[in-house]
Amino acid sequence: MENPIEQAIEMIHIGEIKEALTLLQEASITADGNTKLEIAQLFIELGNQDLAESVLEDILKQEPANSDAKLMYADIMIDDNKDEQAIELLNEVQEDDDNYLQALVQLADLYQAQGLFEVAERKLLTAKNIAPEEPIIDFALGELSFSAGEYHKSVIYFEKLYKNHKEFAGVEIAGRLAEAYALNGEFEESLYYYQTIDTEDPEILFRYGFLAYKSERYEIAIQAWEKLLEEELEYPSVYLYLANAYEEEGLAKEAIEAAMKGVEMDPFNKEIWFTAARLALKAGEAEKAFEYADKAISLDGEYQEALLFLIEAYKTQEEHSEIITLLTNKVDMDPLDGIFYWELAKAYNEEEAFKQALNAYQNAYNKMKDDTDFLKDYGYFLIEEGRSKDAVTVFEEYIAAEPSDFEIQHYVQRLKEQNNDTLF
């Protein structure tokens, strides 16, 4: 008589799934424990977990200590997000059971998923005492330590595993070591392992390049990212760093090309627009620099680094009216630092719009009372505007912060004497 499992498999192959399920259900009623396990496994593979559960429950009624059934049932429970029931079931597996080691590893995985890292580690260390050379335990301990942020500890387990297993459970161990060393601040060790990885995976190549970049190994970063872009041209986040790396290596043409490719890939990224502006100005293309910086600011009106860059660029071109337009028409000044009111005041002063300059200085003063450079400049402006009494007040605030500036002290004394002479 043909084995019902083999018969069911043949039915499955010819598409008679329903008939196969019926046959397996009938066979499970009178089958022995091992056959029932095979039937439960087939049900799982066919996506019928409810039928598998029924068979496994039947096995456990007849054989309460059947650990194979418990492990299989626990897997179903985990898939159904019934972690507590799975933990309870796995904890029933006894120490003298052949499946005890597997149960410990599975329990550790469940506890880790719940954030109970110490409990998970205890389970795995118990397993390691039983089987100290079992690679799955070193892998699990490495993954657990990595997830818990204990990178120095994860390195110990991954290093041991790496001696005999370059890849485990679909994970490249050199990649894990590279990341763990990097996150632990050991960049040279991390770079060593990254260099051993022969990969075309964009994510790994990006992290490798980023680590080299942070370690100021710009040539290595460029090589990694150029390889990344050969595999994955549309990888927007790489262009900003690549442009900076090219710049550090003195490759101006490549830097601006990378920046422009970046804005093409990600036109709403203010930082890549700002980088393009900075590189354009460095290349002597002021108009493009203005355009790109203006684009960055249009994306974020409070992008102060880009604002300061653009203001300084306009000042080098003596485009004071452009500074005024920028700060009065294109951004909201209220959330910005007081230095922007100060820059506006100086721009108005250069354009001889003294009334507007005074108003801007007063607004700046409200935010910059403790800035000695500002107070000194404001004081001199007030003198030029014939407001010597106000200037004395401002200069005295300056002297309180800079008591060693005797030149200003003498100047203020003369101003006071002049004011007294005016009164009489």
C-alpha distance (Angstrom), angle and dihedral (degrees) to the residues before:
residue distance angle dihedral
M1 . . .
E2 3.79 . .
N3 3.81 117.3 .
P4 3.85 107.2 -103.7
I5 3.82 91.7 -136.9
E6 3.82 92.4 53.2
Q7 3.79 89.3 44.8
A8 3.81 90.8 51.1
I9 3.82 91.6 49.0
E10 3.81 89.7 53.0
M11 3.81 89.8 51.0
I12 3.82 90.0 50.4
H13 3.81 91.0 52.1
I14 3.81 91.4 55.7
G15 3.80 92.7 44.7
E16 3.80 99.6 -103.3
I17 3.82 92.4 132.1
K18 3.80 97.6 149.7
E19 3.80 92.5 50.5
A20 3.82 90.3 47.2
L21 3.81 91.6 52.8
T22 3.80 91.4 49.8
L23 3.82 91.0 49.9
L24 3.80 92.3 49.2
Q25 3.81 92.1 48.6
E26 3.79 91.3 52.2
A27 3.81 92.2 45.5
S28 3.80 92.3 50.7
I29 3.82 91.8 62.9
T30 3.81 95.1 68.9
A31 3.84 101.2 19.8
D32 3.82 123.2 115.1
G33 3.80 121.9 -111.4
N34 3.81 97.7 -90.8
T35 3.80 92.8 48.2
K36 3.78 90.4 48.7
L37 3.82 88.7 54.1
E38 3.81 89.8 53.1
I39 3.80 90.1 49.3
A40 3.82 91.6 48.9
Q41 3.80 89.6 51.0
L42 3.81 90.6 51.4
F43 3.80 90.6 50.1
I44 3.82 89.2 52.6
E45 3.80 92.2 49.0
L46 3.81 89.3 50.7
G47 3.80 90.5 51.9
N48 3.81 95.4 -110.1
Q49 3.77 101.2 126.4
D50 3.80 93.6 158.8
L51 3.80 90.7 60.9
A52 3.82 90.1 45.8
E53 3.81 90.4 51.6
S54 3.78 91.0 52.7
V55 3.80 92.0 52.4
L56 3.81 93.1 45.3
E57 3.81 91.8 49.5
D58 3.79 88.6 51.8
I59 3.82 90.7 51.7
L60 3.81 92.3 49.7
K61 3.81 91.9 50.1
Q62 3.79 89.4 56.5
E63 3.83 96.3 34.4
P64 3.83 109.8 25.3
A65 3.83 92.0 178.8
N66 3.82 96.2 51.4
S67 3.82 99.6 129.4
D68 3.83 94.1 -176.5
A69 3.80 88.6 61.9
K70 3.80 91.2 45.2
L71 3.80 93.3 52.7
M72 3.78 91.9 47.7
Y73 3.80 92.2 46.0
A74 3.82 90.8 48.2
D75 3.81 89.6 55.3
I76 3.81 89.5 55.1
M77 3.79 91.2 48.5
I78 3.81 91.1 50.9
D79 3.81 90.4 51.4
D80 3.82 87.7 52.1
N81 3.83 91.3 50.1
K82 3.79 91.0 -112.6
D83 3.78 94.3 134.8
E84 3.81 96.2 153.3
Q85 3.82 92.6 55.3
A86 3.80 90.1 46.4
I87 3.80 91.1 51.7
E88 3.78 91.0 49.3
L89 3.81 91.3 50.6
L90 3.82 95.2 46.3
N91 3.79 91.8 48.5
E92 3.82 87.5 61.5
V93 3.83 91.0 67.5
Q94 3.81 106.5 104.4
E95 3.80 127.8 -131.5
D96 3.82 93.4 -114.4
D97 3.81 92.0 53.7
D98 3.80 119.2 108.0
N99 3.81 88.6 -131.8
Y100 3.81 94.5 52.1
L101 3.81 92.7 100.3
Q102 3.79 92.8 51.7
A103 3.80 90.7 46.3
L104 3.82 90.4 53.9
V105 3.81 92.0 51.2
Q106 3.79 91.5 47.7
L107 3.80 91.3 47.9
A108 3.79 90.8 50.4
D109 3.80 89.7 53.1
L110 3.80 90.8 51.8
Y111 3.80 94.0 47.6
Q112 3.81 89.9 47.6
A113 3.81 90.3 52.8
Q114 3.82 87.7 54.5
G115 3.80 91.5 51.1
L116 3.82 92.7 -110.4
F117 3.80 93.7 133.1
E118 3.81 97.0 161.5
V119 3.82 92.8 51.9
A120 3.81 90.0 46.7
E121 3.80 90.9 50.2
R122 3.82 91.8 51.0
K123 3.80 90.3 54.1
L124 3.80 92.1 49.6
L125 3.82 93.9 45.9
T126 3.80 88.5 52.2
A127 3.81 87.8 52.3
K128 3.81 90.9 47.9
N129 3.80 91.0 54.4
I130 3.79 88.4 55.0
A131 3.81 95.8 45.0
P132 3.84 109.8 14.5
E133 3.82 94.1 174.4
E134 3.80 97.5 46.0
P135 3.83 105.5 122.1
I136 3.80 95.7 -153.4
I137 3.81 89.1 63.1
D138 3.81 93.4 51.7
F139 3.79 88.3 47.6
A140 3.80 92.1 49.5
L141 3.81 92.1 47.2
G142 3.80 90.3 48.4
E143 3.81 92.2 49.9
L144 3.80 91.8 45.5
S145 3.82 93.7 50.3
F146 3.81 90.3 45.8
S147 3.83 91.7 51.3
A148 3.80 90.5 48.2
G149 3.81 91.2 52.9
E150 3.82 92.8 -112.3
Y151 3.78 93.4 130.3
H152 3.81 95.9 161.4
K153 3.79 88.8 57.9
S154 3.80 94.9 44.7
V155 3.82 89.2 55.2
I156 3.81 90.5 61.5
Y157 3.81 92.6 57.4
F158 3.81 96.0 39.7
E159 3.82 91.6 48.6
K160 3.80 90.3 54.5
L161 3.79 91.5 47.1
Y162 3.81 92.3 46.1
K163 3.82 92.1 62.6
N164 3.81 91.2 71.4
H165 3.80 105.3 11.3
K166 3.80 121.5 51.7
E167 3.80 87.9 176.5
F168 3.80 129.2 26.1
A169 3.81 130.9 178.8
G170 3.80 88.9 -8.7
V171 3.81 92.4 -54.6
E172 3.81 122.7 119.6
I173 3.79 103.3 -131.7
A174 3.81 94.3 -156.6
G175 3.80 87.4 58.8
R176 3.79 91.6 52.8
L177 3.80 90.8 48.2
A178 3.80 91.2 48.5
E179 3.80 91.8 52.0
A180 3.81 94.4 42.7
Y181 3.81 93.0 50.8
A182 3.82 91.0 46.0
L183 3.80 93.2 50.3
N184 3.80 88.5 48.0
G185 3.81 89.8 54.6
E186 3.82 94.9 -110.7
F187 3.78 97.0 127.5
E188 3.79 100.7 166.5
E189 3.82 91.6 55.0
S190 3.79 89.5 46.1
L191 3.80 92.5 51.6
Y192 3.81 89.9 49.6
Y193 3.81 91.8 58.0
Y194 3.79 93.6 42.1
Q195 3.80 88.2 54.9
T196 3.81 90.7 55.4
I197 3.81 92.3 57.3
D198 3.78 114.6 96.7
T199 3.75 97.7 -162.3
E200 3.76 142.4 142.7
D201 3.80 92.7 -165.7
P202 3.85 105.6 130.3
E203 3.80 93.5 -148.7
I204 3.81 93.4 54.2
L205 3.80 91.9 44.0
F206 3.80 90.9 50.0
R207 3.82 92.7 51.1
Y208 3.81 90.9 45.1
G209 3.79 91.2 52.0
F210 3.79 92.5 44.4
L211 3.80 92.0 52.8
A212 3.81 90.8 48.9
Y213 3.81 88.9 47.7
K214 3.80 92.6 51.7
S215 3.82 88.8 47.6
E216 3.83 88.5 53.0
R217 3.80 90.2 -115.5
Y218 3.77 90.9 134.9
E219 3.80 97.2 164.7
I220 3.82 91.0 57.3
A221 3.82 90.3 45.7
I222 3.80 91.0 52.5
Q223 3.81 92.1 49.4
A224 3.81 92.2 50.3
W225 3.80 94.1 46.8
E226 3.78 95.0 44.3
K227 3.81 87.8 53.8
L228 3.81 89.1 48.2
L229 3.80 91.2 53.5
E230 3.80 91.0 50.0
E231 3.80 87.1 61.0
E232 3.80 100.5 32.4
L233 3.79 113.9 23.3
E234 3.80 93.6 175.5
Y235 3.80 99.0 63.8
P236 3.83 102.2 125.2
S237 3.80 99.5 -177.6
V238 3.82 93.4 62.7
Y239 3.82 98.2 61.2
L240 3.80 97.6 70.4
Y241 3.80 92.9 54.1
L242 3.79 93.3 39.2
A243 3.81 90.9 54.1
N244 3.80 90.2 51.4
A245 3.82 91.6 46.7
Y246 3.80 91.3 51.8
E247 3.81 89.0 49.2
E248 3.80 91.4 51.7
E249 3.81 89.0 52.5
G250 3.81 91.2 50.3
L251 3.81 93.5 -110.6
A252 3.79 97.0 137.6
K253 3.81 97.4 166.5
E254 3.81 93.1 49.7
A255 3.82 90.3 45.4
I256 3.80 94.9 56.4
E257 3.82 91.0 43.0
A258 3.80 90.4 53.6
A259 3.79 91.2 47.8
M260 3.79 92.6 50.0
K261 3.79 91.1 47.8
G262 3.80 86.6 51.0
V263 3.81 94.1 55.1
E264 3.78 88.7 47.3
M265 3.81 90.7 52.7
D266 3.80 95.9 41.0
P267 3.82 111.2 19.1
F268 3.82 92.4 171.6
N269 3.81 94.9 58.9
K270 3.80 106.8 106.9
E271 3.82 93.5 -167.7
I272 3.80 95.3 58.7
W273 3.83 90.3 48.5
F274 3.80 89.2 50.9
T275 3.82 91.3 48.5
A276 3.82 89.5 50.4
A277 3.82 89.1 51.2
R278 3.78 93.0 49.8
L279 3.80 92.7 48.1
A280 3.81 92.3 46.4
L281 3.80 91.9 53.2
K282 3.80 90.0 47.7
A283 3.81 87.8 54.0
G284 3.80 90.4 52.2
E285 3.80 95.4 -106.8
A286 3.79 98.3 129.1
E287 3.81 97.7 166.8
K288 3.79 91.9 53.8
A289 3.80 89.7 46.4
F290 3.81 89.8 54.1
E291 3.80 90.8 48.1
Y292 3.80 95.4 49.0
A293 3.81 94.9 44.1
D294 3.79 89.8 48.2
K295 3.81 88.4 53.6
A296 3.81 91.2 52.4
I297 3.80 90.7 50.9
S298 3.81 91.9 47.7
L299 3.82 86.8 59.2
D300 3.80 92.4 49.4
G301 3.78 119.9 14.2
E302 3.81 90.0 -167.4
Y303 3.81 94.3 54.6
Q304 3.79 92.3 124.8
E305 3.81 97.4 179.0
A306 3.80 90.8 57.8
L307 3.81 91.4 43.5
L308 3.81 92.3 53.7
F309 3.79 90.5 46.1
L310 3.80 92.2 52.1
I311 3.80 92.9 45.5
E312 3.82 91.3 51.4
A313 3.81 90.3 46.4
Y314 3.82 91.0 52.0
K315 3.81 90.3 47.8
T316 3.81 91.9 55.0
Q317 3.81 87.3 54.5
E318 3.84 90.9 42.9
E319 3.80 88.3 -122.0
H320 3.82 94.6 149.8
S321 3.79 93.5 153.6
E322 3.80 88.8 58.1
I323 3.81 89.6 55.9
I324 3.80 89.2 52.8
T325 3.82 91.6 49.2
L326 3.79 91.1 47.7
L327 3.79 95.3 50.2
T328 3.78 98.4 39.4
N329 3.81 103.3 36.5
K330 3.80 108.1 24.5
V331 3.81 107.0 40.8
D332 3.78 139.7 37.3
M333 3.80 105.3 -117.2
D334 3.81 98.4 -163.8
P335 3.85 97.8 80.1
L336 3.82 92.4 42.8
D337 3.79 128.3 93.9
G338 3.79 117.4 -91.1
I339 3.81 90.9 -108.4
F340 3.80 88.9 79.4
Y341 3.81 92.2 58.5
W342 3.80 86.3 48.3
E343 3.81 91.4 52.2
L344 3.79 89.2 47.7
A345 3.80 90.2 50.7
K346 3.82 92.0 51.4
A347 3.80 91.2 47.4
Y348 3.83 91.4 51.9
N349 3.79 88.9 47.3
E350 3.82 90.9 53.3
E351 3.81 88.9 50.5
E352 3.84 89.3 48.7
A353 3.80 91.6 -119.5
F354 3.79 90.3 138.5
K355 3.79 98.8 167.8
Q356 3.82 91.5 55.1
A357 3.80 89.6 43.0
L358 3.81 91.0 55.3
N359 3.80 91.0 50.4
A360 3.81 90.9 50.0
Y361 3.82 91.5 47.8
Q362 3.81 89.7 52.2
N363 3.80 91.1 50.8
A364 3.79 90.1 48.1
Y365 3.81 90.5 49.4
N366 3.81 90.6 59.5
K367 3.81 88.9 61.0
M368 3.82 102.0 30.6
K369 3.82 106.7 44.9
D370 3.80 90.3 128.4
D371 3.81 97.2 48.3
T372 3.81 107.5 100.5
D373 3.82 95.3 -165.3
F374 3.78 89.7 54.8
L375 3.81 94.3 46.0
K376 3.79 91.0 51.6
D377 3.81 92.7 49.5
Y378 3.81 92.2 44.6
G379 3.79 90.9 50.6
Y380 3.80 92.5 53.7
F381 3.80 90.8 47.5
L382 3.81 90.4 53.6
I383 3.80 89.7 51.5
E384 3.80 90.4 53.1
E385 3.79 88.8 50.9
G386 3.79 91.7 52.4
R387 3.79 94.1 -110.3
S388 3.78 96.7 127.0
K389 3.82 95.7 153.7
D390 3.80 91.0 54.6
A391 3.79 88.6 44.8
V392 3.83 90.9 54.8
T393 3.82 89.9 53.5
V394 3.81 91.6 50.7
F395 3.82 93.6 44.0
E396 3.82 90.6 50.8
E397 3.80 89.0 55.4
Y398 3.78 87.2 50.0
I399 3.83 92.3 50.3
A400 3.81 91.0 49.6
A401 3.80 87.4 60.2
E402 3.85 95.7 36.0
P403 3.84 105.6 34.0
S404 3.82 91.8 162.3
D405 3.82 93.3 65.2
F406 3.82 96.5 99.3
E407 3.79 92.8 168.2
I408 3.82 91.4 64.5
Q409 3.80 90.5 42.5
H410 3.80 90.9 56.9
Y411 3.79 90.6 44.2
V412 3.82 91.7 52.8
Q413 3.81 90.1 48.1
R414 3.81 90.0 55.1
L415 3.83 90.3 47.4
K416 3.81 90.5 53.2
E417 3.78 91.5 49.2
Q418 3.81 90.5 49.6
N419 3.81 90.4 49.6
N420 3.82 91.0 50.5
D421 3.80 90.9 49.7
T422 3.80 89.0 51.4
L423 3.83 90.6 54.0
F424 3.78 91.9 55.3
